[in-house]
Amino acid sequence: MKQILILIVLLLPAWTVSAQGDLQVGAVFDGKVVPQKAMKETFIRSSQLDPFNLEQYHSVSFTGDEQILAEVSRRVLTDAENATEKEI
């Protein structure tokens, strides 16, 4: 269940790779919350993303405990509070 929740939380926002560096969630993608060896990373750049108004898609999934879930959630919610555009 934790895996699914972490994956969903990371999939909700659609950010470009370059923009993630300026976001709290960027640390997750950089392997600072969970080691990169423990993550499954998906990066897609394709015209098949056009129906979703995306140029690229980047996500990570991993298994974590309550502490990791809390850290990832805190980072995502902080970024959501500071977002200029929101779609929920």
Secondary structure, 3 states (H helix, E strand, C coil): CHHHHHHHHHHCCCCCHHHHCCCCCHHHHCCCCCCHHHCEEEEECCHHHHHHCCCCEEEEECCCCHHHHHHHHHHHHHHHHHCCCCCC
